[in-house]
Amino acid sequence: MTNTQEQNQMADAIRFLSAEAIEKAKSGHPGMPLGMADVATVLFSKFIKLNPQDAAWFNRDRFILSAGHGSALLYSVLYLLGYPDIDKSDLQNFRQLGSKTAGHPEYGHLKGIDMTTGPLGQGISSAVGFALAERILNAKFGNDLCNHYTYVINGDGCLMEGISEEAISLAGHWKLNKLIVFWDNNNITIDGHVSDASSVNQIKRFEACGWNTIEIDGHNQAEITTAIITAQKSDRPTLIACKTTIGYGAPSKQGTSKCHGSPLGEEELNNMKKSLDWDSAPFEVPENILELWRQSSKRNLSEYDNWQKKAENANQEFKDIIQGKLPQNWDNELNKFKEHAIEEKLKVATRKASQMCLEHIVPYVPEIIGGSADLAASNLTLVSCMKTITRDDYNGNNVMYGIREHAMAAIMNGMSLHGGIIPYGGTFFVFSDYMRPSMRLSALMGLRVIYVLTHDSIGVGEDGPTHQPIEHLASYRAMPNINTFRPCDVVETAEAWQIAITSEHTPSILALSRQNLPLLRTSSAQNLTAKGAYVIAGHKENRDITILATGSEVSQAVEAMNELNAEGIKAAVVSMPCWELFEKQPISYRQEILGTAPRVAIEAASGFGWERYTGENGKIIALESFGASGPAEALYKHFGITKDAIIKAVKEILHK
């Protein structure tokens, strides 16, 4: 047992390591690490279940630093606990190029970082996904194999961001009682006091959302301890409001915005040492205090050993899930369905094709958890074998997110990061704008998250320009490490699903049509979508023209090709369902597919980006404005996204 003085010194170790790292970097945010050091000390030295020697232990507690600007706190804690991949040199390299201790915590840079955070509101929202995943897997495999907490430290900024409202309301609705959030309640933001911009009573807000709430002095470690014990016994998620002083210990800057985002300065740091009676050299911790930290990290070793034995005796499904292994032959039925689709020449919207694929995926992939932002009837994300998760029964595989696209995307990130789950979620493609910050984090962290985004073009029709995603394809193609699929028929849709499910480190977008599309593929022997682009019809060699298209426009391109061929113009149609995968192919393959003939591209969206494939001498048939309200067929004709437009463009090129 440690005494009060030792516990305070353990917290001061966080304070000085953090402040010194920031001072050496001449960059960073000391206010939060200094203010929340007592909370972090109690949490990590007494409560969080972990094993630094096996940082990925599946049944460990998860910790999300939603206030990611306070990253120095997390790095200091990981060092003090003895995580093997961080040492003093990493703290001294804080915020430097190539350092593992980046300006904000980055998933994959250091063991012990459960999520990349920084964009405010993302951490607390994804934490709901962590907590939901824990409950889902607990319901499936029991307390012996999956039973742990999700802890969060967040500040006022996280609670002001709108995404947090969506997420905390769902957490309360689902009664995620293993979720415990510490609010750094210091009444300070970058520009001044919280009260300058907000009058929200956060306690009443959380209570209204169905949370348990506790108010404490965030510098009183006994109160912190009691609050955590109480929270762990709650039947609801808990907010612990920690009244703190930002920059605690810095004599002239504490309690002000001056210490939020700037180093304390050498003079203030020296005065802080005097104030807190700390006489160790920079980046040094008294041996007895470091030993207390290191010993605290061994609290859970017996539980860890017991869990390992239970996991060894678990069924194969659990072993596969925690290792991220898909069941053998999981896509056998999906492959049979592709053959059936070709035989029957299935003509359906690709959103319907996606649902038909899911009927042959979900029963064979137990990791799959689907859902929709109150659009399952339109996105067609719900299939016959699915069961909706409720606060009374987490043993399901469908999530009803309500009208909460912001939170849905963040929660899916949390589920993916937790492990054991492959999440997909649906909404209209145009509403991916609400999801974009979370989607960007999916790509940045390299997560297997699948976005089913339907109503992909002006084919939406009468709902008009507010619902017609004109610029979205171009914007996601510009985002690194996200595969944007726009399939043209049932077979390409199935192939896109196969790629999405097997892409362990890349999120996927399935941009799907509302309108029916003809079956164009004649063989499913090879997953051609995996190539990103391929010749789907026409002359592979000795072409006069190459027509490039995606999604619903591929069938128009094929119709145009047939007329051109009948007139003696040798045309080929290249379906390009995924630009990102095409760019990864060898240059020889790309040259073979694109050919040397002039090219015309057609897509019912912004033409931005197509120049890289059409070149200076080609033509792009696309939209140069927002859409309009009217029947889809009339809109395609009005905006010139037609077979006749393709033929006209081809002839203009060839007859120059």
N, C-alpha and C positions, 0 to 999 in steps of 0.2 A: 504493500500500500504506500502511496506517496502522500506526503503532507502538503498543506496548502501552499507553502513557500515553493516546494519543488514543482507543483502543478503550475504555479504562476511563472516559474522559470522555464518550464516546458513551453508555455505560450510565448514567453519572451524570445525563446529560440526561434520560433516562427517569425516573430516581428523583426528581429535583427537580420536573420538570413534574407528575408524578403526585402527589407529596406536597403541592405547592402548590395543585393543583386541589382536592384533598381538604380541605386546610386552609381554603381560601377558602369551600368549600361547608359546612364544619363537619360533614361527613358523608362516609363512604366507607371503603375498605379499603386502607390503604397497605402492609400487610405483604407481600402477594404482589408488587406492582409493584417494591418495593425489592429483594425477594429474587430475583426472576426477571429483573431488568433485564439481567444479563450474558447470559443465554440468549437473551432477545429481541434483544439487540444483534447477537449473532453470527448468529442465524437470519435476521433481516430485512436486515441490511446485507451479508451474504455469500451467503445461500443461497436464500431464498424468491424464486421467479420471479414478478415482478409488473410492472405498469406503472401508476403512479398516474393517468396521464392517460387510461387506459382500464381502469378498475378492474374491469370485468366481462369482461375478456379471458378467453375460454373456456378457453384452455390455461394459465392462471396456476396457480400452486400455491394450495391452499386452506389457510386458517388458522382454527382454531376455538379460542377461548379458553374452554375448558370451565370453568375457574375464573372464571366471569363476574364475580364480585364484584371481581376485579382489573381492572375495565374501564379504569381510569385508565392502566394500562400500554398497552393497545391504542390508546387515544385519543392518548397521547403519541407512540407510534410512528407513527401515521398522520400526525400533524402534522409530525414530524421528517422523514418520507419525502417530504413535500410533496404529499399528497393535496389536490386543489383545493377540496374542500368542508369543510375544517376549518382553522381558524386559532386564534390565541391566545385570541380572545374566546370560542371554543367551550370551550377548556380552562378559562377563567375562569368559564364558566357551567355547569360540571360539576354534574350532579344537580339542575338547576333546571328548573322547569316550562317546557315548550316547547323545551328545549335538545336539540340533536342528541346531546349527550354524556350520555346517560341513566345511571342508577345501575348498570345492567347493559347490556352491548352489545345493541342492538336492530337486527335486520336491517331494512334500508331506511332507517334514520336517517342513516347515513354510508356512503359508498363505502369498501370495504375491510373491512366487517363481513360475514362470510360466514354468520353464524348468530346468532340471538338465544339468549343463554345466561344462566345464572343458577341455575336449578334444577340442583343438582349431579348429575352423572352423565349429563345429557342431551347435553352437548357431546361427550364422548368416545364416546358411543354413536352419535350421529348422524354423527360423523366416520367411523365404519365404513361408513355409507351413502355418504358422499362418496367414500371410497376404493373401495368396490365399484362405484359408478357410473363412476369413472375407468377401472377395469379392463374393465367391460362395453363402454364406448364405445371404449376402446383396441382391444379384440378385434374390434370391428366396423369401425373406421375407421383403425386403425394408429397407429404412433408419431408420424408427422408431424402428425397432427391432434389427438390426445388422448394426452398423456404427461406427467403431472405428479404431484406429491406432495400428500399431505394431512398437515399438521402440527397438533399439538394441544399446548396447555399445560393441564395439570390438576393438581389437588392431592389431598391425602388424602381430602377429602370426596367427590370424584368416584369414587374407588376404593372407598370404603366403601358407597356407594349400590349396591343390588342390581342395578340395571339394567346397571351396568358389567360385571358378571360375564357376563351373557348376551351382551353385545356383544363383549367381548374374546375370548370363546371362539369366536364366529363368525369374527372377524377372523383368529384363528389357524387355524381350520379351513379358511378360504378362502385362506390364505396371501397376505393383502393386503400385499405387501411395500412398497407405496408409502405406507403409513401409518406415521408416526413420531410417537410420543407422548413429550413431556417431562413427567416427574413432578417436581413441586415438593416434594421430599422434605425437609420442614423439621421434622417431628415435632410440629407445633403445630395444634390446632384451637381453636375459639372457647372451649371450656370448659377447655382446658389442653393436655396432651400427648397425642399419638396413642396412646402406650403405655398411657394410662389406660383406653382403650376397645378397643384392638386389638393383637393379637399376630401378625397375618398377615405372613408373609414375602412381600412383593409381588413380589420378583424370582422366587422359586420359583413363585409363583402364575402369573405371566405365562409363565414357561417351560413350566409344565404345560399352558397353553393354546396352546402352539405359537409363542410369540413369541421373537424375539431380544432379549436384554437387555444393557444397557451401564450401568455405574455410574461416575459422574464427580463431580468437585467443580464444583458449579453456579456457582461464582464464578471459575473458571479458564477464560478464554476459549479458550485453546489446547486444553484438554481438550474443551470444548464443540465446537469446530471438528472435531477428530478424530472425535468420537463421531458427528456428523452425517454426515461422509464415510463412516464405517463403516456406518452405518444405511442410507444410500442404496444400498449394495452388497448388502444382505441379501436373501435370498430369502423372508424372512418379515417380518411387521410388527415394529417395534422399539419397545421401551420404553427411554428414556434416563432413568435415575434420577439426578436432579440433586440432590446433597446441598447444601442451601442453608440460609441463616440468614434466617428471616422478619424483615422490617424491616431488612435489611442496611444499615448505615451510621447508623442511629439509635442513638446511644450507650447510652442507658439502657433502651430498649424492645426493641431487636433480640433475637431469639431467644425472645421471650415472646408470649403471646396478647394482651398489651396493645396491640400494634400491628396486630392482625388486622383489627378492624372499627371503629376509632376514629381520628380525626385525630391526628397526632403531637403537636400543640400547638405554639404559637409558639416556646417555649423549646427544645423538643426539635429542632424544625426548624432553628433557628439553630445549635444544637450539632452537628447533622448536617452543616451547611455547613462548620463549622470542621473536623470530623472528616474530611470528604472534600475539603477545600480547594476549596470551590465559592464564588465570590464574586460570581456574577451576581445581578442583581435578580430578583424573582419573575417567572416565566414568560418569562425571557430565557435564551437559550442562546448561548454564545460563537460568534462568526461562523464561526470555523474548524471548530468541531464541527458546527454546523448545516449547513455546506457539505459536510462529509464524509457526513452523513446524506443530503443531497439528491443528491449524486453517486452514492451507493450505489443509489439508486432507479432509476438509469439503466442499471444493469448489463445489463438484459435487452432493451434497445431493439432491438438487431440481431436477436435471436431473435424478438422480437415482430414485427418487420417481415417476417422470413422466414415466420413462421407465417401472417401475413395473406395473403401471396401464395399459400401452399399452400391456405388456406381458400377463396380466390377461385376456385381451380381444382378444388375438391372437388365431389363430386356433389350433386345437389339435396337429397337426403335429409339430408346433413350440414348443409347451409345452413339447411334448414327446422328441423332439430332444435335447432341452437344459437340460433335465433331464436324458438323456442317455437311454431313454426307447425305446425298439423296438416296432413296431406296433404289435398289437395282431394278432396271427395266421399268422405271417409273413412267416412261412415255410410250410404252408398248401400245396402249389403247389409243393414244393420241396419233400415233403413226397409222394405225388402222383407220382412224377417223379421216385422216388426210386422203387415204386411198379411196374411202367411201365417198368423200366429197368430190373427188375427180370422176368417179364412176357416175355419180348422180348429177354432176355439173351443177352443184349447189349455187344458187344465186341468192345471196343474203347480204345484208349490211355487215361490215366488218365488226361492228359492235355485237351483232348477233353471232357472227362467226366466233368472236372471243368467248361469248357465253357457251357456245357449243364446245369449244376447246376446253373450257373450264370443267365441263361435265366429265371430260376424260382426263383431267389433271387432278382435281381436288381429292377424289377418292384414293389416289395413289401417292399423294405427297402430303403426309401428315403435318409437315411444317407450315403449310399454307394457311394464312389467316387473311381473309378478304374483307371487303367493306366498301362503303360509299358515303359520300356527303349528302345523304338524303336523296340520292338519285339512282338507287339500285334498279328501279323500274326502267330507267332510261339508259343507264350505263350497262345494264345487264350483267352486273357483277355477282349476283346471287344465283346459285345453282341448286339443284334439287337435293343434293347430299349435304347441304350446309345447315348449320344450327347457329342461331344468334346468341352471342354472349350477353349475359345479363348480370346484374349485381348479385343475383341469387344463384347463378350457375355460370361459372367461367369456362366450363368444359364445352366450348363451341369453337367455331371457325369463321364466324361472320360478325363484323363490328358495325353497329349502327352509330355513325359519328354525328348524325344530325347535320344541320347546315353549318358546318365548321371546317371548311377546306384548310384554313390556316393550321388548325390543331391536328387535323387528320394526317397531314404530311409530316409534321413533327413527331407525332405519336408513332407513325410507321418507322421513322428513323430510330426512335427509342426501342421499338420491338426488334428491329434488325440488329441494333447494337447489343441488345441484351443477349441475343443468341437463341437458337432453337426455333426461330420463326422466320418465315419468308412472307413479308406482308405485301399485299396489293390493295390499292384503293382507287375508287373511281369518282370522277366528276366530269363536267363538260370541259373540253380542252381550253376554252376561253377563260375558265375560272382557275386555271393553273397559275394565273397571275397572283392569286391569293396564296398559292402554295410555293411560289418560286424561291423565297429565302430558304425554306426547308429542303427543297429539291436541290438547290445549290450546295447545301451542306451534305446531302446524300452523295452528290458527285465528289465533293471535296474529301469526304471520309471514305469513299469507295464502298458504298453499302449496296447490298442486294435488296432494293426496294423497287416495286413495280407500280407505275402510274398508268391506270387505265383511263384514258382521256378521250371521250367520245364527242360526236358532233364536231368533226374536225375541220370544217371548211364552210364556205357559203352554202354547202349542201344542207346546212341547218334549216335554211329556208325562211319561213315566215317570222321566226323570232327576231330576225333582223340583225343589224350590225353589232348590237351589244352582245350578241351571242355567237358571232361569227369570228373565229380566231384567224385573223389575217396575217399577223406578224409573228405568231408563236413558233411556227416551225423554224423560221430563221433564227429566232432568239435562242432556242434550245440547241440548234446545231452549232451555235457559237459558244455554248457552254462546254468546258472540258469534261471528259469522263462521264458522259451520259449518252446512252444509245437511244436515238429518236427513231422509232419505227413508224412508217406509214404504209401498212400493207394494202395490197390491191385486191386480195380475194381471201377465201377461206384458208387455202394452203399457206400463203404468206403469213396470215394471222397465226396459224398454228406454229409455223417455224419461228415467228417472233417470240411466242410464248416459250418455246423450247430454249431459245437463246437467253431470254430474260431470267428464266428459272435457274439456268446453269451459270449465269454471270455472277460469280461470287463477289466481285469487287467493283461492279458497275451497275448503277441504277438504270432502269429502262422506262421509256415512255412508249405506250402503244396509242398512237393517234388513230382513232377509228371512226368510220363513216356512219352517218345516220341513214343514208340511202342505200338501197340494195345495189350490189355490184356483181357482175357475172364472174363465173369461175374461168380463169385464164390459164392456169397451170395444167399441164398434161402429164406431169410426172412428179412424184414426191420422193423419189429414190435418194435424192441429195438435198440437204438443207441449203438452198440457194440464197435464202435471205441472209445466211451467215456470211456470205460474200459481200453483202451490202448492196450490190448491183449485179445484174446479169442480163443477157439477151433473152427476153421472154418470148419474142416472136420475130419472124422475118429473117432477113439475110445476115448471117454472122460475118460473112466475108464479102468483099467486092460490093460494098454498099455505096449508094449515092447519097444517102441521108441517114442520120441516126436521130430517133425521137426519144427523148428522156422524159420519164414521168414517174410519179409516185401515186399510191392510193387510188382514189376514184378516177383519176385522170389516165391511168394506164389503159383502161378499156377504151377510152376515147382515142388514145394513141394507136391502139391496135386497129380500131375501125379506120382511122386515117391511113394507116400503113396499108391496109387491104386495098383501099381505093387507089393509093399511090402505086402499089405494085401492079394493079390492074391496068394502070396507065403506062407501065413500063419503067417506073421509077423504083429502083431497088432500095427499099427502106427496112430498117430494123428498129424494134422498140426495146429500149433498155428500161427495165423496172429498177428503181433505185430505192428500195424500202428503208435503207439505213445508210446514210452518208458516212457516218462514223466508222462503220465496219468496212465500207468500201475503201476508205482512206488507209486502212490497215493492211490492205492486200498488197502483194508485190506490184511494183510498177509495171511489170510485164503483163500481169492480169488486167490492171486498170487500162492500160493502152489497148489491150485486146478487146475489152468490153466497149470502150468508148469509140474505138475505131479511128480512122483518119478522115472520114467523110465529115461534112458540116453537120452541125447538131442544132436541134430545136428542143427546147425544154418547155413543159407545160405543168402547171400546178395551180390549184385554186387557192392561192395564198400569195403573199408578197414574193416577188421574184428575187429579193435580195439573197445573194449567195450563189445563185445558179451560174453566174458569170464564170466561175472557176471551171465549169464543165462545158459551157457552150462556146467559150472563147469570144474573140472580137468579131468573128464572122458569123456567129450563130445568132439565134433569136430566142427570146424568152416570152412565153405566153403566160401571164400572171396578172395579179391584181395590183393596181397602182393607187387604190383608195380603200376605204372601209367598204363593207358590203351594204346590203339593203334588205328590206323586208319584202318577201314575195315567195312564191313557190320556187323550189330549188331549180327546176328545169328552166324557168324564166330567168332566174338569176344567172345561170351559166351562160345563157344566150346573151343576156344584157351586158355581161362583163367580158364576153368574147372568149370564154373558156370552153371551146368547142372543137369538135373534129374538123369542122370547116376552117377554123382559124389555124389549125395545124397545117392543113393542106395548103392554105394560102401562104403561110410563112415558109414552107418548104419550097414552094414554087418561086417565091421571091428570092430566096437564097440561090437556088439553082439557075435562075434566069438572069442573074446580075450581069 
